[in-house]
Every structure is written in structure tokens, then in C-alpha cells.
């Protein structure tokens, strides 16, 4: 996976894909009308022998993970290769029950990442930056599935930085083979009687086998 980074402050890290279209996707990002091109001094690094300035420390990768998908796992593996420690955080929403109970989501993540020694799972109900501070984490990982996700994620990262100036956001995208996978798509496939096992890690696939099809 190739990562395009902002050399000066490393606050926001636009990402290019793993395939041969890295330069094209980087150019696509630059050409987005809503992005100020002058803010980016882009360099390309490959994660084989990464030597990135932000490559040490603790990062939090937060999301609903309802359920965790192969796309999520791809991002987690990349984060684990960059940072000393990655915490996969299931964000609790008190106004939303969710598809899978939060505790079960954490358990499924733990089973999925058990081979990654520097990755752990947790859940939290509160501000993400507060949780990151409690864990001495200075980095937040955000996943991008498409270039169109970038603008909204930039706004979120700006808010997080205002809440905690020490927090830096790292944007990672999954490999192209996983870019169309989302938790909502998995849920829709399952509830309409399909089999989403090809899109989720084995522990999740086994759990979803118990779910009544078409319910």
C-alpha cells in the first residue's frame, strides 16, 4: 500500500492505492475542487521498509465495525506495520442499537486480529480524542474507500485537531480488491438472504452463519 503524505506537518495524509494507478489517484486527489492544492507537499512511500516520520507511537482506528470487514482488516494490517501499537476502537452510539452488539463486535475483532501482536480491540462511549489521550495515542487512523470520502474525513480531522492539537490523523485506504466492501453492504446482503462470507474475516463469517437469512 502506498501512502501519500503531507511532508510539512503530517496532520492530514491523503492516500493512494496499492495498484499501479498510484500517480493517477494522487493526481485525482489534487484535482478535487474542494481541496486546497497548496496545502499539500506530497511524497510517495511504500510500506515495504517504511521509514515514515510518524512511524512510532500509538494509533487508534475507530469505527462502528458492524461488522468488521476484510477492508477494515486490510487497513488494520497496514496500520500495524506503521505504528508500535494500534487500538481498534468500537465507538458506542447510545442512540443506535446497531446490528451486532458492541461487546460481540469487540470479540469478533479480537478473534480477527489475534495474529497481530501489536493490535488490540476496545470500545468507548465518548469523544474519540479523549479516548486517544487516555491511551497516550497521538494518531488517529481513518479509512478511505474512495476519493470522495476524503473531503468529509478532512472536516472530521480538522475538528479533532481543534479538540486536541496533539492529535494527527492518518488516512489509509484498503487495497482495490476491498474498496467496494462496507459494513452496510454486508448487512444488506445478509438481511436479503445472501451470503456475505467472502467480504468478512472467517470469525465474522462463522458468526453470521447463525443469523436467520432474509430477516
Buried (B, 14 or more C-beta within 10 A) or exposed (E): BBBBBBEEEBBBBBBBBBEEEBEEBBEBBEEBEEBEEEEBEBEEBEBEEEEBEBEEBBBBBBBBBBBBBBBBBBBBBBBBBBBEBBBBBBBBEEEEEBBBEBEBBBBBBBBBBEEBEBBBBBBBEEEBBEBBBEBEBBBBBBBBBEBEBBEEBBEEBEEBBEBBEEBBBBBBBBBEEBBEBBBEBBBEBBBEEEEBBEBBBEBBBEBBEEBEEEE
